[in-house]
Structure formats: structure tokens, C-alpha cells
Amino acid sequence: MNAADSTCKPCDATCKNCENSSTNCLSCHENQHISLNPLNNENTCTCDSRYYLSASSPIQQCSICHSTCKQCTKDSAEYCSPCADNASYPSTALTSLGCICNKGFYASSTAPILICSACTIPNCIDCSYMTICKECKPSYVL
């Protein structure tokens, strides 16, 4: 209910339930949390960590980021901001592709998030797995 004119109005799409105004949230949709908006002193809903706001839904829906991201932005799971530890965007695609492990690291896990572990094969400077060397140190060959 709108306290100003005593009419019933729907809550804003960002709120699951609201009070006193359509944008003052009492509860949020799935994968969201309440935070105080200092500009109007109202509670608003924002996506939880590792989730992004999906614009393709009539309600504020938060979808999970790509497993290679610590956080993501825009309307895509693969716009990482930033990548997981020891990972970065491939040099050939710096826009919307997921992150990959940096040289000297390999993907030891991809679910639920990318974990890049250091390559520990002797005399190897890059590996694709714990036991598979892709590039050797100078003066060494595969």
C-alpha cells in the first residue's frame, strides 16, 4: 500500500516484498540480499557474490557467473570482473569470453569455480594438467 494516497500498488520488480513504498524492499528474490540505499534510505535488493543481474527477466533475477569468474558484470555470466586467482582473459579475446589459467598454472577444478594450481612438473614452465607439460624451460625439450 502506498502510504501517501492509500492505494495498493505492486512492489518494484527489484523487491519480492516491500513496505511504505514500492522500492523499499522487505525481502528479495533468490540469490539476492538487502542493502541500504544511502540516497533514499530505503532497502534495495542486489545480487549476491558470484551472481549478475539478468535483464531478460520481468523480475530482478540474479544468475550465477561463469565458473572462471570471481565476479561478473553486464548481462552475461562470462563478463568477468575480475577473473579467478591466477587466471586472466585470453589475449585473443579480451571482451566476453571466460577466463583461462595463466601460464604456469592449470585448471585443477572448474566446478563450482575455476581453481588454477601452479604447475609443479620439474623443468616445465606451462602445463595443461598436473602431469602434462606443454612447454619446457629453455634448454629442455618435451
N, C-alpha and C positions, 0 to 999 in steps of 0.2 A: 504494500500500500504506500502511496505517495503521501507523506505527512502534510505537504504544502496544500494540496487540493482534495484530500480524502478520496482519491481514486485508486483503483488497483491497476498497477502496471507491471509488466513482466520484468524480471531481473535481466540485466545486461547479459549477453552471451558469455562474458568472461566469468560470471558467477553461477554456481549451482543453486545457491540460496542467497538472498540479500535482505537488508533491513534499512529502513529510513530513506534510502534512495536506490535506484536500480543498479548503481555501480558500487555500493558498499556491501561487499561480499561477506556472508556468514560462513559459507563453505564453498569449496572449489570442486571442479571436475577431477577425474582420475589423473594422476601423475602431476599434480599441481599443489601449490601451497599458498597460504595467505601471507601477504606482506603489506605493510602500511605505506600508502602513498603520501609522502610529506606535502605534496602540493594541495591536496584537498582533505587530508586527514581521514581518508577512507581506506578500508581494507580492499586490496585488489588481489587477484589470483595470477600467479606466474608459474611457468613450467619449472618442474624440479630439475636438479642437476642431471645432465646427460639426456635431456629431452628438449625438443624445439616446438615452437608453435606452428601447427599445421593450419594453413589458411584455407584448406579445401573442405572445411567442416563448418556447418552453421553454428555450432557451439565452439567455444575455445577448447580445442583438443590438442594435447601435447603428445607427440610421438617420440619414440626413442631414437637417439643419434646412432649413426653408423658405428660399428664396433671399433673402428680405428680412431675415433674422436674422443677427446676428453669432454668437450662441449661442441655444440653445433649451432649454426645460425641460419637465418632465412627459412625458406620453406622446403628444406631438403635435409635429409639425415646425413648427407655427405659433405656439407659445407662445414668443415672442421674449424674450430676456433677455441683452443689450439688442438693439435694432434696429440695422441697419447705420448707418454715419455719415450724418448729415443726413436721417435718417428717423425716424418715430415711429408709434405706433398711431393709426389714425383716431380722431377724437374721438367718433365714434358707436359705436365698438366697442373698448373698452379691455381685452378679455379674450383671445380666442384667434384673432383674425384677424391675418394677416400685417401687416407694417409698410408704410407708404407714404412717399414722399419728402415732406419738409417743404415748406411754402410757400416759393417762391423757388428750388426745386430740381426737377429732372425725372429720371426713370429713364433713364439713358443706357445701362444694361446691367442685365439681370436674370439672366444665366447666367454662371457658376455662382452668383454672389451679386448682390444689388441694389447698384448704384452710383448714387448721387444726385449729379448735377452741377448746379452753380449756373446759374440762368437768366441769360443774358448779352444778351438782346434789349434794346435801348435803351428806356427808359421803361416797362418791363414788370416787374411785381413777382411774377408767378407764370406759369409756362409748363408745358405738358404735353409738350413736346418742344423740342429745341434751337431750332427756328424757329417754334413755335406758342405765342403768348402767350394766356393765359387771363384775366389781369387786369392792367390798366394802372395806373400811378402816378396819384395824384389829378391832375386837370386834363388827363388824356389819355384817349382812347377807343380801342376796338378798331376 
